[in-house]
């Protein structure tokens, strides 16, 4: 369950991106809405961390890390 503000409290730029996602994919994933909401508090830092984990130095290839993420998302019944 997310706060209603996470669904409606975005700036114009983020609203436009979410609208494009809805048109292109039929929905905007909740994780994207959460990352856009109060970006300076959570979304920006979390996105940086995710980039480091998914693209930084690792014994696993980027493809393997993406496969792991997709598998975990499926287990969590996450459409993202």
Biopython code that builds the backbone (N, CA, C, O; Angstrom):
import numpy as np
from Bio.PDB.StructureBuilder import StructureBuilder

atoms = [
    (1, "UNK", "N", (0.834, -1.170, 0.000)),
    (1, "UNK", "CA", (0.000, 0.000, 0.000)),
    (1, "UNK", "C", (0.883, 1.238, 0.000)),
    (1, "UNK", "O", (1.788, 1.354, 0.826)),
    (2, "UNK", "N", (0.629, 2.161, -0.914)),
    (2, "UNK", "CA", (1.381, 3.400, -1.021)),
    (2, "UNK", "C", (0.504, 4.581, -0.636)),
    (2, "UNK", "O", (-0.721, 4.525, -0.753)),
    (3, "UNK", "N", (1.137, 5.639, -0.180)),
    (3, "UNK", "CA", (0.410, 6.869, 0.109)),
    (3, "UNK", "C", (-0.160, 7.441, -1.176)),
    (3, "UNK", "O", (0.467, 7.343, -2.230)),
    (4, "UNK", "N", (-1.333, 8.035, -1.101)),
    (4, "UNK", "CA", (-1.944, 8.656, -2.278)),
    (4, "UNK", "C", (-1.032, 9.733, -2.861)),
    (4, "UNK", "O", (-1.018, 9.949, -4.073)),
    (5, "UNK", "N", (-0.273, 10.405, -1.999)),
    (5, "UNK", "CA", (0.619, 11.464, -2.472)),
    (5, "UNK", "C", (1.657, 10.914, -3.453)),
    (5, "UNK", "O", (2.083, 11.629, -4.359)),
    (6, "UNK", "N", (2.068, 9.656, -3.285)),
    (6, "UNK", "CA", (3.028, 9.037, -4.198)),
    (6, "UNK", "C", (2.405, 8.888, -5.581)),
    (6, "UNK", "O", (3.123, 8.875, -6.581)),
    (7, "UNK", "N", (1.095, 8.778, -5.651)),
    (7, "UNK", "CA", (0.408, 8.659, -6.935)),
    (7, "UNK", "C", (0.116, 10.016, -7.570)),
    (7, "UNK", "O", (-0.022, 10.108, -8.789)),
    (8, "UNK", "N", (0.019, 11.067, -6.760)),
    (8, "UNK", "CA", (-0.405, 12.355, -7.307)),
    (8, "UNK", "C", (0.531, 13.512, -6.991)),
    (8, "UNK", "O", (0.290, 14.624, -7.461)),
    (9, "UNK", "N", (1.580, 13.299, -6.221)),
    (9, "UNK", "CA", (2.418, 14.409, -5.767)),
    (9, "UNK", "C", (3.666, 14.659, -6.585)),
    (9, "UNK", "O", (4.703, 15.015, -6.025)),
    (10, "UNK", "N", (3.595, 14.482, -7.910)),
    (10, "UNK", "CA", (4.773, 14.651, -8.754)),
    (10, "UNK", "C", (4.819, 16.025, -9.407)),
    (10, "UNK", "O", (3.801, 16.696, -9.578)),
    (11, "UNK", "N", (6.036, 16.418, -9.764)),
    (11, "UNK", "CA", (6.232, 17.657, -10.513)),
    (11, "UNK", "C", (5.823, 17.435, -11.961)),
    (11, "UNK", "O", (5.591, 16.303, -12.387)),
    (12, "UNK", "N", (5.737, 18.541, -12.723)),
    (12, "UNK", "CA", (5.256, 18.466, -14.097)),
    (12, "UNK", "C", (6.073, 17.489, -14.941)),
    (12, "UNK", "O", (5.500, 16.677, -15.668)),
    (13, "UNK", "N", (7.401, 17.557, -14.856)),
    (13, "UNK", "CA", (8.263, 16.690, -15.677)),
    (13, "UNK", "C", (7.969, 15.215, -15.401)),
    (13, "UNK", "O", (7.817, 14.424, -16.331)),
    (14, "UNK", "N", (7.890, 14.849, -14.114)),
    (14, "UNK", "CA", (7.620, 13.464, -13.755)),
    (14, "UNK", "C", (6.218, 13.050, -14.189)),
    (14, "UNK", "O", (6.014, 11.913, -14.614)),
    (15, "UNK", "N", (5.247, 13.962, -14.085)),
    (15, "UNK", "CA", (3.887, 13.656, -14.547)),
    (15, "UNK", "C", (3.882, 13.352, -16.036)),
    (15, "UNK", "O", (3.195, 12.436, -16.487)),
    (16, "UNK", "N", (4.653, 14.123, -16.800)),
    (16, "UNK", "CA", (4.722, 13.901, -18.248)),
    (16, "UNK", "C", (5.343, 12.535, -18.563)),
    (16, "UNK", "O", (4.855, 11.817, -19.436)),
    (17, "UNK", "N", (6.407, 12.183, -17.861)),
    (17, "UNK", "CA", (7.051, 10.884, -18.079)),
    (17, "UNK", "C", (6.101, 9.751, -17.722)),
    (17, "UNK", "O", (6.010, 8.765, -18.454)),
    (18, "UNK", "N", (5.396, 9.880, -16.610)),
    (18, "UNK", "CA", (4.439, 8.848, -16.199)),
    (18, "UNK", "C", (3.311, 8.716, -17.221)),
    (18, "UNK", "O", (2.849, 7.610, -17.501)),
    (19, "UNK", "N", (2.869, 9.845, -17.777)),
    (19, "UNK", "CA", (1.807, 9.809, -18.791)),
    (19, "UNK", "C", (2.283, 9.075, -20.043)),
    (19, "UNK", "O", (1.545, 8.277, -20.619)),
    (20, "UNK", "N", (3.514, 9.347, -20.460)),
    (20, "UNK", "CA", (4.078, 8.652, -21.618)),
    (20, "UNK", "C", (4.180, 7.153, -21.343)),
    (20, "UNK", "O", (3.889, 6.341, -22.220)),
    (21, "UNK", "N", (4.590, 6.786, -20.136)),
    (21, "UNK", "CA", (4.679, 5.366, -19.777)),
    (21, "UNK", "C", (3.303, 4.699, -19.847)),
    (21, "UNK", "O", (3.177, 3.567, -20.315)),
    (22, "UNK", "N", (2.279, 5.407, -19.381)),
    (22, "UNK", "CA", (0.928, 4.839, -19.427)),
    (22, "UNK", "C", (0.486, 4.613, -20.859)),
    (22, "UNK", "O", (-0.142, 3.599, -21.166)),
    (23, "UNK", "N", (0.809, 5.556, -21.743)),
    (23, "UNK", "CA", (0.432, 5.421, -23.157)),
    (23, "UNK", "C", (1.199, 4.277, -23.807)),
    (23, "UNK", "O", (0.619, 3.470, -24.533)),
    (24, "UNK", "N", (2.492, 4.206, -23.551)),
    (24, "UNK", "CA", (3.345, 3.212, -24.214)),
    (24, "UNK", "C", (3.165, 1.798, -23.643)),
    (24, "UNK", "O", (3.143, 0.819, -24.389)),
    (25, "UNK", "N", (3.036, 1.704, -22.319)),
    (25, "UNK", "CA", (3.017, 0.382, -21.683)),
    (25, "UNK", "C", (1.676, 0.022, -21.052)),
    (25, "UNK", "O", (1.481, -1.113, -20.618)),
    (26, "UNK", "N", (0.767, 0.961, -20.999)),
    (26, "UNK", "CA", (-0.532, 0.686, -20.384)),
    (26, "UNK", "C", (-0.582, 1.002, -18.898)),
    (26, "UNK", "O", (-1.663, 1.044, -18.310)),
    (27, "UNK", "N", (0.578, 1.226, -18.284)),
    (27, "UNK", "CA", (0.633, 1.592, -16.869)),
    (27, "UNK", "C", (2.013, 2.155, -16.554)),
    (27, "UNK", "O", (2.959, 1.976, -17.321)),
    (28, "UNK", "N", (2.114, 2.823, -15.441)),
    (28, "UNK", "CA", (3.398, 3.290, -14.933)),
    (28, "UNK", "C", (3.687, 2.489, -13.673)),
    (28, "UNK", "O", (2.927, 2.575, -12.708)),
    (29, "UNK", "N", (4.773, 1.708, -13.655)),
    (29, "UNK", "CA", (5.058, 0.868, -12.491)),
    (29, "UNK", "C", (5.149, 1.672, -11.200)),
    (29, "UNK", "O", (5.644, 2.799, -11.183)),
    (30, "UNK", "N", (4.666, 1.072, -10.132)),
    (30, "UNK", "CA", (4.681, 1.733, -8.829)),
    (30, "UNK", "C", (6.080, 2.117, -8.375)),
    (30, "UNK", "O", (6.264, 3.145, -7.723)),
    (31, "UNK", "N", (7.061, 1.299, -8.713)),
    (31, "UNK", "CA", (8.430, 1.616, -8.293)),
    (31, "UNK", "C", (8.900, 2.917, -8.929)),
    (31, "UNK", "O", (9.639, 3.676, -8.302)),
    (32, "UNK", "N", (8.491, 3.183, -10.143)),
    (32, "UNK", "CA", (8.870, 4.435, -10.806)),
    (32, "UNK", "C", (8.212, 5.609, -10.104)),
    (32, "UNK", "O", (8.849, 6.637, -9.879)),
    (33, "UNK", "N", (6.939, 5.460, -9.757)),
    (33, "UNK", "CA", (6.246, 6.528, -9.031)),
    (33, "UNK", "C", (6.953, 6.820, -7.705)),
    (33, "UNK", "O", (7.116, 7.979, -7.324)),
    (34, "UNK", "N", (7.366, 5.772, -7.014)),
    (34, "UNK", "CA", (8.039, 5.935, -5.732)),
    (34, "UNK", "C", (9.386, 6.630, -5.911)),
    (34, "UNK", "O", (9.743, 7.498, -5.115)),
    (35, "UNK", "N", (10.134, 6.259, -6.942)),
    (35, "UNK", "CA", (11.436, 6.890, -7.190)),
    (35, "UNK", "C", (11.290, 8.360, -7.572)),
    (35, "UNK", "O", (12.143, 9.174, -7.222)),
    (36, "UNK", "N", (10.220, 8.709, -8.285)),
    (36, "UNK", "CA", (9.989, 10.098, -8.684)),
    (36, "UNK", "C", (9.537, 10.970, -7.524)),
    (36, "UNK", "O", (9.836, 12.164, -7.497)),
    (37, "UNK", "N", (8.825, 10.394, -6.571)),
    (37, "UNK", "CA", (8.279, 11.171, -5.453)),
    (37, "UNK", "C", (9.415, 11.533, -4.487)),
    (37, "UNK", "O", (10.135, 10.655, -4.012)),
    (38, "UNK", "N", (9.565, 12.803, -4.207)),
    (38, "UNK", "CA", (10.611, 13.317, -3.311)),
    (38, "UNK", "C", (11.976, 12.745, -3.676)),
    (38, "UNK", "O", (12.662, 12.143, -2.850)),
    (39, "UNK", "N", (12.346, 12.948, -4.932)),
    (39, "UNK", "CA", (13.591, 12.439, -5.487)),
    (39, "UNK", "C", (14.817, 12.813, -4.647)),
    (39, "UNK", "O", (15.740, 12.013, -4.496)),
    (40, "UNK", "N", (14.819, 14.029, -4.107)),
    (40, "UNK", "CA", (15.960, 14.492, -3.313)),
    (40, "UNK", "C", (16.092, 13.731, -1.995)),
    (40, "UNK", "O", (17.181, 13.680, -1.422)),
    (41, "UNK", "N", (15.010, 13.144, -1.510)),
    (41, "UNK", "CA", (15.031, 12.423, -0.242)),
    (41, "UNK", "C", (15.337, 10.941, -0.434)),
    (41, "UNK", "O", (16.138, 10.379, 0.313)),
    (42, "UNK", "N", (14.722, 10.307, -1.412)),
    (42, "UNK", "CA", (14.878, 8.864, -1.591)),
    (42, "UNK", "C", (15.267, 8.470, -3.005)),
    (42, "UNK", "O", (16.272, 7.789, -3.205)),
    (43, "UNK", "N", (14.492, 8.886, -3.975)),
    (43, "UNK", "CA", (14.632, 8.398, -5.344)),
    (43, "UNK", "C", (16.002, 8.592, -5.956)),
    (43, "UNK", "O", (16.533, 7.683, -6.595)),
    (44, "UNK", "N", (16.581, 9.767, -5.766)),
    (44, "UNK", "CA", (17.893, 10.042, -6.348)),
    (44, "UNK", "C", (18.971, 9.139, -5.794)),
    (44, "UNK", "O", (19.753, 8.559, -6.547)),
    (45, "UNK", "N", (19.014, 9.018, -4.476)),
    (45, "UNK", "CA", (20.028, 8.178, -3.827)),
    (45, "UNK", "C", (19.826, 6.701, -4.147)),
    (45, "UNK", "O", (20.786, 5.972, -4.398)),
    (46, "UNK", "N", (18.580, 6.275, -4.136)),
    (46, "UNK", "CA", (18.303, 4.871, -4.424)),
    (46, "UNK", "C", (18.654, 4.532, -5.865)),
    (46, "UNK", "O", (19.174, 3.450, -6.138)),
    (47, "UNK", "N", (18.374, 5.450, -6.792)),
    (47, "UNK", "CA", (18.719, 5.229, -8.198)),
    (47, "UNK", "C", (20.233, 5.131, -8.382)),
    (47, "UNK", "O", (20.716, 4.296, -9.147)),
    (48, "UNK", "N", (20.985, 5.990, -7.679)),
    (48, "UNK", "CA", (22.448, 5.921, -7.745)),
    (48, "UNK", "C", (22.952, 4.578, -7.235)),
    (48, "UNK", "O", (23.826, 3.965, -7.848)),
    (49, "UNK", "N", (22.408, 4.124, -6.123)),
    (49, "UNK", "CA", (22.809, 2.830, -5.562)),
    (49, "UNK", "C", (22.487, 1.700, -6.529)),
    (49, "UNK", "O", (23.301, 0.798, -6.729)),
    (50, "UNK", "N", (21.309, 1.748, -7.124)),
    (50, "UNK", "CA", (20.917, 0.708, -8.075)),
    (50, "UNK", "C", (21.867, 0.674, -9.267)),
    (50, "UNK", "O", (22.245, -0.404, -9.726)),
    (51, "UNK", "N", (22.254, 1.833, -9.767)),
    (51, "UNK", "CA", (23.201, 1.885, -10.886)),
    (51, "UNK", "C", (24.544, 1.272, -10.498)),
    (51, "UNK", "O", (25.148, 0.547, -11.289)),
    (52, "UNK", "N", (25.009, 1.556, -9.299)),
    (52, "UNK", "CA", (26.280, 0.981, -8.843)),
    (52, "UNK", "C", (26.195, -0.535, -8.756)),
    (52, "UNK", "O", (27.110, -1.243, -9.176)),
    (53, "UNK", "N", (25.093, -1.025, -8.209)),
    (53, "UNK", "CA", (24.921, -2.471, -8.052)),
    (53, "UNK", "C", (24.767, -3.154, -9.404)),
    (53, "UNK", "O", (25.361, -4.205, -9.641)),
    (54, "UNK", "N", (23.977, -2.567, -10.287)),
    (54, "UNK", "CA", (23.672, -3.221, -11.567)),
    (54, "UNK", "C", (24.739, -3.003, -12.636)),
    (54, "UNK", "O", (24.873, -3.820, -13.547)),
    (55, "UNK", "N", (25.502, -1.910, -12.539)),
    (55, "UNK", "CA", (26.460, -1.599, -13.611)),
    (55, "UNK", "C", (27.905, -1.497, -13.136)),
    (55, "UNK", "O", (28.819, -1.417, -13.957)),
    (56, "UNK", "N", (28.124, -1.498, -11.819)),
    (56, "UNK", "CA", (29.480, -1.357, -11.290)),
    (56, "UNK", "C", (30.282, -2.649, -11.406)),
    (56, "UNK", "O", (29.795, -3.647, -11.939)),
    (57, "UNK", "N", (31.508, -2.622, -10.906)),
    (57, "UNK", "CA", (32.364, -3.806, -10.960)),
    (57, "UNK", "C", (31.723, -4.999, -10.248)),
    (57, "UNK", "O", (31.148, -4.854, -9.169)),
    (58, "UNK", "N", (31.829, -6.167, -10.858)),
    (58, "UNK", "CA", (31.215, -7.370, -10.294)),
    (58, "UNK", "C", (31.745, -8.598, -11.023)),
    (58, "UNK", "O", (32.104, -8.514, -12.197)),
    (59, "UNK", "N", (31.795, -9.725, -10.343)),
    (59, "UNK", "CA", (32.155, -10.958, -11.048)),
    (59, "UNK", "C", (31.049, -11.417, -11.998)),
    (59, "UNK", "O", (31.288, -12.254, -12.869)),
    (60, "UNK", "N", (29.821, -10.865, -11.833)),
    (60, "UNK", "CA", (28.700, -11.219, -12.706)),
    (60, "UNK", "C", (28.565, -10.197, -13.824)),
    (60, "UNK", "O", (28.841, -9.013, -13.629)),
    (61, "UNK", "N", (28.145, -10.651, -14.979)),
    (61, "UNK", "CA", (27.923, -9.737, -16.106)),
    (61, "UNK", "C", (26.650, -8.918, -15.855)),
    (61, "UNK", "O", (25.838, -9.261, -14.995)),
    (62, "UNK", "N", (26.492, -7.840, -16.613)),
    (62, "UNK", "CA", (25.281, -7.010, -16.511)),
    (62, "UNK", "C", (24.056, -7.866, -16.820)),
    (62, "UNK", "O", (23.033, -7.754, -16.144)),
    (63, "UNK", "N", (24.154, -8.720, -17.838)),
    (63, "UNK", "CA", (23.036, -9.593, -18.200)),
    (63, "UNK", "C", (22.646, -10.541, -17.072)),
    (63, "UNK", "O", (21.463, -10.771, -16.823)),
    (64, "UNK", "N", (23.658, -11.093, -16.389)),
    (64, "UNK", "CA", (23.359, -11.982, -15.262)),
    (64, "UNK", "C", (22.668, -11.229, -14.136)),
    (64, "UNK", "O", (21.726, -11.736, -13.528)),
    (65, "UNK", "N", (23.136, -10.025, -13.861)),
    (65, "UNK", "CA", (22.507, -9.219, -12.801)),
    (65, "UNK", "C", (21.077, -8.844, -13.171)),
    (65, "UNK", "O", (20.197, -8.838, -12.310)),
    (66, "UNK", "N", (20.836, -8.532, -14.439)),
    (66, "UNK", "CA", (19.477, -8.227, -14.884)),
    (66, "UNK", "C", (18.578, -9.457, -14.754)),
    (66, "UNK", "O", (17.411, -9.345, -14.377)),
    (67, "UNK", "N", (19.133, -10.632, -15.070)),
    (67, "UNK", "CA", (18.368, -11.881, -14.932)),
    (67, "UNK", "C", (18.017, -12.137, -13.472)),
    (67, "UNK", "O", (16.891, -12.526, -13.164)),
    (68, "UNK", "N", (18.976, -11.920, -12.570)),
    (68, "UNK", "CA", (18.701, -12.078, -11.135)),
    (68, "UNK", "C", (17.585, -11.140, -10.693)),
    (68, "UNK", "O", (16.673, -11.545, -9.972)),
    (69, "UNK", "N", (17.662, -9.881, -11.128)),
    (69, "UNK", "CA", (16.649, -8.893, -10.748)),
    (69, "UNK", "C", (15.273, -9.280, -11.284)),
    (69, "UNK", "O", (14.270, -9.153, -10.581)),
    (70, "UNK", "N", (15.226, -9.753, -12.531)),
    (70, "UNK", "CA", (13.948, -10.164, -13.120)),
    (70, "UNK", "C", (13.369, -11.366, -12.381)),
    (70, "UNK", "O", (12.160, -11.440, -12.158)),
    (71, "UNK", "N", (14.235, -12.307, -12.000)),
    (71, "UNK", "CA", (13.777, -13.497, -11.280)),
    (71, "UNK", "C", (13.200, -13.117, -9.916)),
    (71, "UNK", "O", (12.139, -13.608, -9.530)),
    (72, "UNK", "N", (13.894, -12.247, -9.191)),
    (72, "UNK", "CA", (13.412, -11.810, -7.874)),
    (72, "UNK", "C", (12.099, -11.039, -8.024)),
    (72, "UNK", "O", (11.186, -11.206, -7.216)),
    (73, "UNK", "N", (12.006, -10.199, -9.053)),
    (73, "UNK", "CA", (10.761, -9.454, -9.293)),
    (73, "UNK", "C", (9.604, -10.416, -9.554)),
    (73, "UNK", "O", (8.494, -10.207, -9.065)),
    (74, "UNK", "N", (9.869, -11.465, -10.322)),
    (74, "UNK", "CA", (8.827, -12.453, -10.589)),
    (74, "UNK", "C", (8.401, -13.157, -9.305)),
    (74, "UNK", "O", (7.208, -13.365, -9.081)),
    (75, "UNK", "N", (9.364, -13.527, -8.458)),
    (75, "UNK", "CA", (9.026, -14.171, -7.188)),
    (75, "UNK", "C", (8.176, -13.257, -6.323)),
    (75, "UNK", "O", (7.285, -13.716, -5.608)),
    (76, "UNK", "N", (8.454, -11.965, -6.391)),
    (76, "UNK", "CA", (7.695, -10.977, -5.613)),
    (76, "UNK", "C", (6.413, -10.533, -6.308)),
    (76, "UNK", "O", (5.718, -9.639, -5.826)),
    (77, "UNK", "N", (6.103, -11.158, -7.440)),
    (77, "UNK", "CA", (4.925, -10.823, -8.242)),
    (77, "UNK", "C", (4.898, -9.348, -8.611)),
    (77, "UNK", "O", (3.850, -8.703, -8.576)),
    (78, "UNK", "N", (6.067, -8.825, -8.965)),
    (78, "UNK", "CA", (6.229, -7.432, -9.340)),
    (78, "UNK", "C", (6.232, -7.346, -10.860)),
    (78, "UNK", "O", (7.020, -8.032, -11.511)),
    (79, "UNK", "N", (5.373, -6.523, -11.434)),
    (79, "UNK", "CA", (5.308, -6.418, -12.889)),
    (79, "UNK", "C", (6.486, -5.655, -13.457)),
    (79, "UNK", "O", (6.687, -5.658, -14.672)),
    (80, "UNK", "N", (7.264, -5.007, -12.623)),
    (80, "UNK", "CA", (8.416, -4.255, -13.082)),
    (80, "UNK", "C", (9.545, -5.222, -13.254)),
    (80, "UNK", "O", (10.644, -4.826, -13.639)),
]
sb = StructureBuilder()
sb.init_structure("model")
sb.init_model(0)
sb.init_chain("A")
sb.init_seg("    ")
for serial, (resi, resn, name, xyz) in enumerate(atoms, 1):
    if name == "N":
        sb.init_residue(resn, " ", resi, " ")
    sb.init_atom(name, np.array(xyz, "f"), 0.0, 1.0, " ", f" {name:<3s}", serial, name[0])
structure = sb.get_structure()
